[in-house]
Amino acid sequence: MTEQPTNARSPRPAPVRASSGFTLLELMVVIIIIGIVTAIALPNFRIMTINNRLSGGANEVLAGMQLARMEALRRNTRVVVCPSTNGTTCAGTNWGRHIAFVDTDRNGEVGAADTLLRETTVEVPAQVQVSAAISGATPAHRITFRPDGLARPGNARTILAGTVQVCVPATQPPNNARLVRLSGSRVSVAPPAASAACAAPANL
């Protein structure tokens, strides 16, 4: 019996694919690019973070002062703002935490008949200092809003022209502080003229 020829062909070897990995040179280039981008981005990110902390802290202080003024007008009574260590009474000199309360008996202290209105906390590393018009008031470290809506230092009758400063110790950005200015019935936020040393600010 004669065998029929077949058309079967021997299988061809599969083509060899080139490696898709990175060469050492390519990896070095990528690492260098990442280093350059990081060197540029990190300082800008830090500046943005500090600016956000400053703005947030200053706005917290501003909101507390505005609330105290509005409540003094609305209730036709005195509202006092003072530093606090426990969030319920006036204590210490660190304005990073302070309270506003209705001072019914007009003694500058939180009593049984007084009403606590607000507690404000400025998060670290931000620091909060006040000018001499506030720290040197009688009683010390008191801002009093009377029924006319005007701010006064402690129990004094003179109109307050003082400053609360929110500052982050840094050399960048150059304006590393925000000032909350209190002048009579006006409460506003402004940057300092130059970089601050996170020390007590000047009066207005």
Backbone bond lengths (Angstrom), bond angles and torsions (degrees), N, CA, C in turn:
res aa  C-N    CA-C-N  psi(-1)  N-CA   C-N-CA  omega(-1)  CA-C   N-CA-C  phi
1 M - - - 1.465 - - 1.513 108.03 -
2 T 1.340 113.59 128.84 1.469 118.30 -176.98 1.515 110.11 -86.02
3 E 1.367 117.67 130.77 1.473 122.06 178.88 1.514 109.63 -78.11
4 Q 1.351 115.25 138.76 1.453 120.81 177.79 1.524 109.16 -82.40
5 P 1.310 115.45 138.60 1.482 117.24 177.89 1.522 110.52 -67.93
6 T 1.285 117.90 145.60 1.480 123.18 178.08 1.510 109.78 -109.18
7 N 1.350 114.44 156.24 1.475 120.79 178.02 1.529 112.22 -98.57
8 A 1.329 116.59 12.50 1.475 119.13 -177.65 1.516 109.90 -61.91
9 R 1.337 114.23 137.07 1.458 120.63 179.35 1.520 109.37 -114.39
10 S 1.279 114.62 148.43 1.472 118.39 176.96 1.521 109.86 -68.58
11 P 1.348 117.74 140.66 1.473 120.74 -177.24 1.517 111.19 -63.30
12 R 1.362 114.46 140.75 1.456 119.70 178.14 1.524 110.12 -83.90
13 P 1.278 116.65 145.09 1.488 118.42 176.94 1.520 111.27 -66.24
14 A 1.336 115.59 141.36 1.471 120.22 179.32 1.519 109.91 -64.97
15 P 1.335 116.13 140.07 1.473 118.65 179.82 1.522 110.96 -63.22
16 V 1.279 116.01 143.39 1.469 121.77 178.78 1.521 109.19 -83.32
17 R 1.332 115.31 121.32 1.464 119.66 -179.57 1.523 110.14 -86.37
18 A 1.327 113.80 142.39 1.469 118.71 178.37 1.524 109.89 -70.86
19 S 1.289 117.26 146.40 1.470 122.23 179.05 1.525 109.96 -64.51
20 S 1.358 115.73 136.19 1.470 120.75 -179.04 1.523 112.43 -96.49
21 G 1.317 120.02 7.73 1.459 122.74 -179.76 1.520 112.02 -75.13
22 F 1.354 114.80 171.83 1.459 120.86 178.40 1.519 109.82 -86.72
23 T 1.293 114.89 145.52 1.457 119.05 172.15 1.521 108.93 -81.57
24 L 1.305 116.51 165.13 1.465 121.16 179.63 1.521 110.80 -59.96
25 L 1.309 116.69 -38.93 1.464 120.55 179.77 1.526 111.09 -63.95
26 E 1.345 115.47 -43.13 1.466 119.16 179.23 1.526 111.30 -63.31
27 L 1.323 117.09 -41.27 1.462 120.38 178.19 1.518 111.34 -62.47
28 M 1.317 117.14 -40.50 1.461 120.49 179.14 1.523 111.27 -64.51
29 V 1.320 116.56 -39.38 1.469 120.49 178.12 1.526 110.54 -63.69
30 V 1.343 116.64 -43.05 1.467 120.86 179.02 1.524 110.79 -62.20
31 I 1.331 116.72 -43.73 1.466 120.76 -179.84 1.523 110.72 -62.83
32 I 1.321 117.12 -41.25 1.469 120.67 179.00 1.523 110.70 -63.62
33 I 1.334 116.77 -42.80 1.468 120.49 179.66 1.526 110.76 -63.32
34 I 1.340 116.69 -43.28 1.468 120.40 178.20 1.526 110.27 -60.73
35 G 1.328 117.00 -41.34 1.460 120.44 178.94 1.512 112.48 -62.69
36 I 1.327 117.24 -41.12 1.467 121.00 179.45 1.522 110.77 -65.74
37 V 1.334 116.17 -46.23 1.468 120.24 179.85 1.524 110.86 -61.66
38 T 1.338 116.62 -41.90 1.465 120.49 179.52 1.520 111.28 -63.89
39 A 1.332 116.60 -42.67 1.464 120.64 -179.92 1.520 111.76 -61.78
40 I 1.328 116.55 -32.53 1.465 120.28 179.03 1.520 111.26 -81.22
41 A 1.330 116.74 -40.28 1.466 120.63 -171.76 1.518 113.44 -78.37
42 L 1.330 118.66 -38.00 1.464 120.71 -174.36 1.522 113.56 -60.21
43 P 1.344 119.92 -48.43 1.471 118.27 177.72 1.521 112.95 -59.92
44 N 1.326 116.75 -40.69 1.463 119.80 178.87 1.521 111.35 -64.90
45 F 1.330 116.51 -38.21 1.464 120.05 178.15 1.521 110.26 -65.68
46 R 1.336 117.07 -39.88 1.467 121.07 179.28 1.528 110.51 -64.60
47 I 1.331 116.59 -43.15 1.463 120.24 178.33 1.521 110.28 -61.66
48 M 1.328 116.86 -43.12 1.458 120.82 179.07 1.525 110.84 -62.29
49 T 1.341 116.88 -41.04 1.465 120.74 179.45 1.520 111.20 -63.32
50 I 1.337 116.70 -44.37 1.469 120.62 179.55 1.520 110.55 -63.99
51 N 1.326 117.15 -43.82 1.468 120.07 179.06 1.525 111.35 -60.85
52 N 1.321 116.74 -39.42 1.462 120.13 178.48 1.524 111.22 -65.30
53 R 1.336 117.05 -40.19 1.463 120.40 178.58 1.525 110.93 -65.65
54 L 1.332 115.99 -41.38 1.460 120.06 179.65 1.524 110.82 -63.96
55 S 1.314 116.17 -47.79 1.466 120.04 -179.24 1.520 111.09 -63.64
56 G 1.340 116.35 -43.24 1.460 119.61 179.38 1.510 112.21 -63.55
57 G 1.342 117.17 -44.57 1.459 120.58 179.54 1.511 112.62 -65.02
58 A 1.334 116.73 -44.88 1.464 120.45 179.65 1.524 111.22 -63.69
59 N 1.317 117.06 -38.98 1.467 120.03 179.06 1.528 111.78 -67.42
60 E 1.336 117.17 -34.04 1.465 120.31 175.83 1.524 110.58 -63.91
61 V 1.341 116.29 -46.23 1.470 120.40 178.50 1.525 110.13 -62.76
62 L 1.326 116.33 -45.02 1.463 120.82 179.96 1.521 111.19 -59.43
63 A 1.333 116.88 -44.73 1.467 120.47 -179.29 1.520 111.12 -62.06
64 G 1.343 116.84 -40.14 1.461 120.02 178.90 1.515 112.30 -64.47
65 M 1.328 117.07 -41.53 1.466 121.05 179.60 1.531 111.21 -67.72
66 Q 1.318 116.20 -41.42 1.466 119.39 179.26 1.523 111.43 -65.41
67 L 1.338 116.25 -38.97 1.462 119.44 176.97 1.521 110.32 -62.82
68 A 1.332 117.15 -44.42 1.462 120.71 -179.93 1.526 110.69 -59.63
69 R 1.308 116.95 -43.53 1.469 120.53 179.55 1.527 111.39 -64.26
70 M 1.331 117.00 -46.32 1.464 120.53 -178.56 1.524 111.47 -64.27
71 E 1.331 117.55 -38.45 1.462 120.03 179.37 1.522 111.40 -70.02
72 A 1.322 117.31 -33.90 1.468 119.95 175.96 1.523 110.44 -63.27
73 L 1.319 116.49 -40.91 1.468 120.64 177.63 1.524 110.97 -68.73
74 R 1.320 116.32 -46.47 1.467 120.59 -175.00 1.520 112.35 -67.25
75 R 1.327 116.37 -40.38 1.463 120.62 -176.86 1.523 112.78 -90.13
76 N 1.348 115.80 -8.34 1.466 121.02 -178.13 1.532 110.83 55.75
77 T 1.326 114.88 49.81 1.464 120.46 -178.59 1.517 109.46 -152.84
78 R 1.315 116.30 179.97 1.461 121.06 179.30 1.531 110.88 -85.65
79 V 1.324 114.61 138.67 1.462 121.30 172.43 1.527 107.33 -125.84
80 V 1.319 115.97 127.62 1.466 122.09 -175.89 1.526 109.92 -110.46
81 V 1.325 115.45 140.87 1.465 122.40 173.06 1.526 107.41 -115.85
82 C 1.338 117.30 129.90 1.466 121.15 -176.72 1.523 110.21 -149.85
83 P 1.343 118.07 157.26 1.467 120.25 175.14 1.516 110.91 -68.92
84 S 1.328 116.03 152.85 1.462 120.76 -177.55 1.523 109.84 -145.87
85 T 1.323 115.95 144.50 1.466 120.76 176.33 1.525 112.26 -99.80
86 N 1.334 116.52 -16.37 1.468 119.68 -176.96 1.526 113.82 -124.81
87 G 1.324 117.00 -1.42 1.454 120.18 178.37 1.510 114.88 80.72
88 T 1.329 117.90 4.08 1.472 120.21 -178.82 1.524 113.05 -130.16
89 T 1.326 118.72 -21.48 1.464 121.66 -179.42 1.525 109.88 -134.70
90 C 1.332 116.08 161.20 1.461 121.19 175.70 1.527 109.03 -77.37
91 A 1.312 116.81 127.48 1.468 120.44 179.89 1.516 109.50 -164.46
92 G 1.335 115.75 143.76 1.454 121.15 175.38 1.513 113.43 77.49
93 T 1.314 114.48 -172.58 1.468 121.80 -179.06 1.528 112.25 -126.96
94 N 1.324 117.30 6.37 1.462 121.41 -178.54 1.523 109.94 -87.47
95 W 1.329 115.65 106.58 1.462 120.48 -178.00 1.529 112.70 -80.47
96 G 1.328 117.16 4.32 1.460 119.02 174.55 1.519 111.86 -63.11
97 R 1.331 115.96 -21.34 1.461 122.08 172.74 1.525 107.03 -133.89
98 H 1.327 116.84 121.98 1.461 119.51 -179.93 1.524 110.61 -146.58
99 I 1.311 115.01 163.25 1.463 121.42 -175.50 1.526 109.90 -127.34
100 A 1.320 114.68 159.22 1.465 122.37 171.80 1.526 107.31 -123.92
101 F 1.334 116.27 133.76 1.463 119.38 -178.04 1.521 110.87 -146.54
102 V 1.317 115.23 154.85 1.466 121.53 175.17 1.519 107.82 -76.85
103 D 1.328 116.62 118.59 1.468 121.78 -176.30 1.532 109.05 -95.72
104 T 1.313 115.33 80.14 1.466 120.80 -174.55 1.521 112.25 -61.57
105 D 1.326 117.25 -43.38 1.467 120.01 -176.90 1.529 112.96 -91.16
106 R 1.316 117.91 3.48 1.468 124.08 172.54 1.533 113.82 59.48
107 N 1.299 117.39 36.29 1.466 119.36 179.81 1.530 112.69 -109.80
108 G 1.324 117.18 1.74 1.457 120.70 177.92 1.512 114.97 76.19
109 E 1.333 117.29 10.34 1.458 122.29 179.06 1.526 109.64 -126.57
110 V 1.327 116.07 151.57 1.463 120.34 178.74 1.521 108.63 -77.63
111 G 1.338 115.90 116.20 1.457 121.35 179.77 1.513 111.88 -113.15
112 A 1.328 115.40 -179.58 1.467 120.78 -177.49 1.519 111.93 -62.48
113 A 1.334 116.84 -32.18 1.464 120.29 -177.08 1.526 112.69 -88.76
114 D 1.312 117.13 -4.56 1.464 120.84 -177.05 1.529 111.46 -87.84
115 T 1.327 115.01 158.71 1.469 121.32 -177.77 1.519 110.03 -117.16
116 L 1.323 116.14 123.67 1.462 121.01 176.83 1.526 108.64 -78.66
117 L 1.340 116.60 126.63 1.460 121.25 -175.68 1.530 113.29 -100.57
118 R 1.315 116.00 -40.88 1.473 118.01 -173.30 1.524 110.34 -161.10
119 E 1.322 114.93 143.70 1.465 121.67 169.88 1.521 107.97 -115.84
120 T 1.312 116.54 130.26 1.461 122.17 -179.64 1.519 109.35 -117.08
121 T 1.334 116.54 132.04 1.459 121.60 177.46 1.520 108.93 -128.11
122 V 1.315 116.04 125.62 1.462 122.21 175.28 1.526 107.30 -100.45
123 E 1.315 116.36 119.97 1.461 121.23 -172.96 1.529 111.83 -70.71
124 V 1.342 115.41 142.07 1.463 120.98 173.56 1.528 108.79 -68.23
125 P 1.349 118.69 151.23 1.459 127.27 14.31 1.514 115.49 -85.31
126 A 1.317 118.14 5.84 1.462 119.09 178.09 1.527 110.47 -63.36
127 Q 1.324 115.90 140.37 1.452 122.54 177.58 1.525 108.75 -115.70
128 V 1.328 116.10 149.51 1.463 120.82 -178.76 1.523 108.91 -125.49
129 Q 1.327 116.27 122.30 1.459 121.82 176.22 1.521 109.53 -125.67
130 V 1.328 115.73 160.61 1.463 121.11 179.42 1.519 109.32 -124.12
131 S 1.323 116.06 157.16 1.459 120.84 179.30 1.523 110.59 -77.67
132 A 1.329 115.90 170.47 1.463 121.87 -174.56 1.520 112.59 -62.82
133 A 1.319 117.50 -28.66 1.462 119.78 179.41 1.524 111.42 -62.43
134 I 1.332 116.73 -26.65 1.468 121.60 179.71 1.524 110.82 -94.48
135 S 1.328 116.91 -48.02 1.469 119.56 -178.27 1.522 111.84 -67.18
136 G 1.328 117.53 -28.78 1.459 120.92 -179.00 1.510 114.42 -94.85
137 A 1.327 116.96 12.46 1.467 120.36 -179.80 1.524 110.36 -70.83
138 T 1.328 115.41 168.23 1.473 121.38 175.21 1.527 108.65 -123.20
139 P 1.346 117.98 112.49 1.470 126.66 -5.36 1.528 111.85 -66.60
140 A 1.336 114.89 156.97 1.467 120.59 -173.95 1.524 111.67 -65.99
141 H 1.325 114.62 149.47 1.468 122.28 175.93 1.533 111.30 57.20
142 R 1.317 115.43 48.49 1.464 120.44 175.93 1.527 109.35 -129.77
143 I 1.322 115.30 134.28 1.462 122.16 170.18 1.514 106.36 -114.68
144 T 1.321 117.01 121.00 1.464 121.35 -175.76 1.522 110.05 -114.17
145 F 1.317 115.62 122.19 1.466 121.05 172.46 1.525 107.46 -98.61
146 R 1.312 116.11 120.60 1.463 120.69 -179.35 1.528 110.24 -90.54
147 P 1.352 117.22 173.96 1.467 119.86 -176.76 1.528 114.48 -58.19
148 D 1.341 117.53 -20.06 1.465 119.77 177.42 1.524 112.47 -81.59
149 G 1.345 117.03 -1.76 1.459 120.89 178.44 1.512 114.76 84.17
150 L 1.326 117.53 2.78 1.458 121.54 -179.12 1.527 110.53 -91.25
151 A 1.322 115.75 139.39 1.465 121.11 178.72 1.520 109.81 -86.19
152 R 1.325 115.04 138.87 1.461 121.01 178.79 1.525 109.15 -135.26
153 P 1.346 116.78 151.87 1.465 119.20 177.13 1.520 111.23 -78.10
154 G 1.319 117.59 114.07 1.462 121.15 179.62 1.513 112.21 58.57
155 N 1.340 115.48 -130.78 1.465 121.06 -179.66 1.521 112.91 -94.87
156 A 1.318 117.54 8.28 1.463 120.85 -177.69 1.522 111.18 -68.93
157 R 1.335 115.10 156.67 1.459 120.03 176.64 1.524 111.97 -90.36
158 T 1.315 116.18 -17.14 1.460 119.86 -179.42 1.529 110.66 -68.78
159 I 1.328 115.57 149.30 1.459 120.90 -179.63 1.533 109.26 -74.88
160 L 1.315 115.91 136.49 1.462 120.99 -179.17 1.525 110.88 -73.85
161 A 1.325 115.37 134.94 1.465 122.46 170.85 1.526 106.22 -130.43
162 G 1.319 115.78 74.49 1.462 121.02 -173.04 1.512 112.64 -126.17
163 T 1.325 114.25 176.92 1.458 121.11 -175.10 1.521 111.01 -138.25
164 V 1.329 115.59 138.22 1.461 122.47 169.76 1.524 106.56 -112.01
165 Q 1.321 116.56 126.98 1.461 120.75 -176.85 1.525 111.48 -112.22
166 V 1.336 115.24 130.59 1.465 122.08 171.88 1.522 106.83 -106.03
167 C 1.332 117.02 121.48 1.465 121.05 -171.46 1.528 110.39 -136.55
168 V 1.333 115.57 143.22 1.464 122.18 172.52 1.524 107.40 -116.99
169 P 1.345 118.44 120.03 1.466 119.75 -179.90 1.527 110.83 -59.49
170 A 1.323 117.55 113.48 1.461 121.98 -177.99 1.521 109.01 -169.14
171 T 1.316 116.07 158.01 1.461 121.06 173.18 1.518 111.09 -99.91
172 Q 1.308 116.67 -18.57 1.456 122.87 174.79 1.516 108.64 -132.07
173 P 1.324 119.48 129.96 1.459 127.55 3.81 1.519 112.09 -72.64
174 P 1.348 117.92 163.18 1.463 119.75 -178.52 1.521 112.72 -62.00
175 N 1.323 117.74 -34.11 1.467 121.29 175.14 1.521 108.26 -95.76
176 N 1.328 115.80 88.81 1.461 120.41 -173.45 1.522 112.41 -99.57
177 A 1.327 116.97 26.44 1.464 120.42 -179.81 1.519 109.75 -149.46
178 R 1.326 114.92 160.53 1.458 122.08 171.69 1.523 107.85 -129.89
179 L 1.317 116.15 141.61 1.457 121.65 -178.58 1.518 110.04 -109.19
180 V 1.317 116.13 128.61 1.463 121.53 171.25 1.524 105.74 -100.78
181 R 1.309 116.47 111.07 1.458 122.10 -174.00 1.523 110.49 -97.71
182 L 1.316 114.80 132.38 1.463 121.17 178.04 1.520 108.51 -119.08
183 S 1.309 115.00 116.17 1.460 120.87 179.48 1.519 108.47 -137.90
184 G 1.335 115.98 96.95 1.458 119.57 -177.26 1.511 111.01 65.78
185 S 1.325 116.11 -118.07 1.467 120.50 -179.33 1.524 112.28 -92.47
186 R 1.302 116.93 -3.40 1.464 120.30 -175.60 1.521 111.02 -96.60
187 V 1.347 115.18 130.87 1.461 122.19 175.62 1.525 106.97 -128.66
188 S 1.331 117.12 123.24 1.458 120.20 -175.70 1.520 110.48 -145.36
189 V 1.343 115.43 163.62 1.464 122.12 178.97 1.517 108.82 -114.84
190 A 1.337 115.88 137.74 1.461 120.85 178.16 1.519 109.18 -150.49
191 P 1.342 117.69 150.68 1.471 119.77 173.71 1.516 109.83 -78.01
192 P 1.334 118.19 155.53 1.466 120.01 176.26 1.518 110.47 -72.24
193 A 1.325 115.85 166.37 1.460 119.67 -179.71 1.523 111.67 -67.92
194 A 1.325 117.53 -29.68 1.465 121.76 -179.50 1.516 108.74 -147.77
195 S 1.331 116.07 -175.76 1.456 119.46 -179.71 1.518 110.57 -62.92
196 A 1.321 115.88 143.29 1.459 121.33 -177.07 1.518 110.14 -102.32
197 A 1.322 115.33 151.05 1.465 120.48 179.21 1.520 111.12 -93.85
198 C 1.321 116.92 12.58 1.463 123.01 -177.88 1.529 110.58 57.45
199 A 1.321 115.85 37.98 1.458 122.16 173.38 1.522 107.92 -108.63
200 A 1.328 116.52 175.54 1.462 120.44 -178.98 1.527 109.99 -58.92
201 P 1.323 118.18 130.81 1.462 120.83 -179.09 1.523 111.45 -76.14
202 A 1.311 115.72 169.39 1.459 121.00 177.95 1.523 110.24 -82.90
203 N 1.329 115.98 158.64 1.459 120.69 173.19 1.523 109.61 -69.59
204 L 1.303 116.00 167.20 1.464 120.30 175.55 1.517 110.04 -75.47
